[in-house]
Amino acid sequence: MRMSSRPTASALVALLLFVVASTVAFSATFATEPLTIRKADGTTAAFTVELAISADQRALGLMNRREMAADTGMLFDFGLTRRVAMWMKNTYLPLDMLFIRKDGTISRIAADTAPHSEAIIDSREPVHFVLELNAGTAARLGIRPGDRVMSATIDAAAAKP
């Protein structure tokens, strides 16, 4: 019995496209900057964060990452203040999501989000930023709503009318 090479060629092309798309997704680069959280008691916690500023960067976020250092995170800048919905699809790391107003104050913390979940994680109010940290970081460091997040990106947004 002779098999057609057409389905095999189609499968190879599909596989090649998948590999190329995966390589592009994994090779996305993000600028970084220092970020500090000033807690109500006056103490601070310092991080180095990757910046998810473009739509493509925000769509990729921390998806497909298997690890993240304890003093790092990702800051999503939406460019405007609005209600935000996040999810954990294709995200292997459990995360704390800190929803941040334009002035840098934390409005809400969604702690210990479930990896790979498609459940919507809602900001519940208009925010300008979301900071993703390793799950448990907010509790371990005593970070709470009302604390202030400071970085060049957040300070620049807060300075605009």
Secondary structure as UniProt FT lines:
FT   HELIX           5..27
FT   STRAND          32..38
FT   TURN            40..41
FT   STRAND          44..52
FT   HELIX           55..60
FT   TURN            61..64
FT   TURN            70..71
FT   STRAND          72..86
FT   TURN            89..90
FT   STRAND          95..100
FT   TURN            102..103
FT   STRAND          105..113
FT   TURN            115..116
FT   STRAND          121..134
FT   TURN            135..136
FT   HELIX           137..141
FT   TURN            145..146
FT   STRAND          148..151
FT   HELIX           152..159
//
